[in-house]
Amino acid sequence: KLYGEVRVILSAGQEKVIIPRFVGKNVQNINELLQEYQLRKGKISYVHTGRYAAGKIIAQSPPPEAEVAVNSAISFLVSQGEREKSYLMPDLIGHHANRVVRWLQAHDFRIGDIRYVYYEGLDSGIIIKQFPPQGYKIQKRNLITLEVSK
């Protein structure tokens, strides 16, 4: 009697890949590299540091040169750059706008819109509204808007 042909295929296990070095690369540009190496993005954590520009990968796990299975997740630690100083917004209402604006600009705060509105019984040039409000945490890059009597 003749029997049909039998083929046996032995697996050498899961396909492996060597992890490239991602440290120093911009996190926004890694998707192509991950795809090229048949890897996927794992957890991304962020930390403030003045040693690395914002967006730069400063650590990876598993490390470069490690051998892992195809489609493994690679986690990254990414710089957010140096921590920006925060300030509490003072109460500007009732103060002369010209003096306040000069002071804010001299200290590198950003002035957004200044609207002038008629306010009965009040001299012109007095701040009557502000945003952000008093006590709000701001940074120098935030816009400050004022409403001033005319």
Phi, psi and omega in degrees: 000142176256137177252157178294162181289138179245128177247137178242127178246125179258134178271139176270011182097187181293145177294138183249160178216149177266128183286130176282172177274118177261341182303133181095344179275159177280131184301332181287345184253015187266347184302317180297316180296318177300315181296317180301322181267007179058046178240169177228159182286130176262218180287143175240122178245151183237149179214142175280132176202140177275352182283337183228145177293152179300136178094350180277139176283128181247349175200156178217154178216127356297161183286166177303150179076356177288148178259125182225167177289149175305144178074016175289151178272137177246126179262151185228147169250124188239139178285140171256011183076189182288143179293131180275138179297144176248152180226155173266130181293126178282169175277111182264348185295132180093351180267158178288125185300318183301315180294316182297314181297316178300316181296313181299315180294322179295336180255019173068024171275152184262127178264127177268237183279137170241113180257137179253127181226151177286132180226108187301133176083006182238136177300158179285152176089010180260134179287127180246341175214153178215152170217130001294157181287166178306136177088352180286138179282127180230166172234162186300337181280345180289142178280138175251126179247146184229149169242127189234142179291145177239000000 
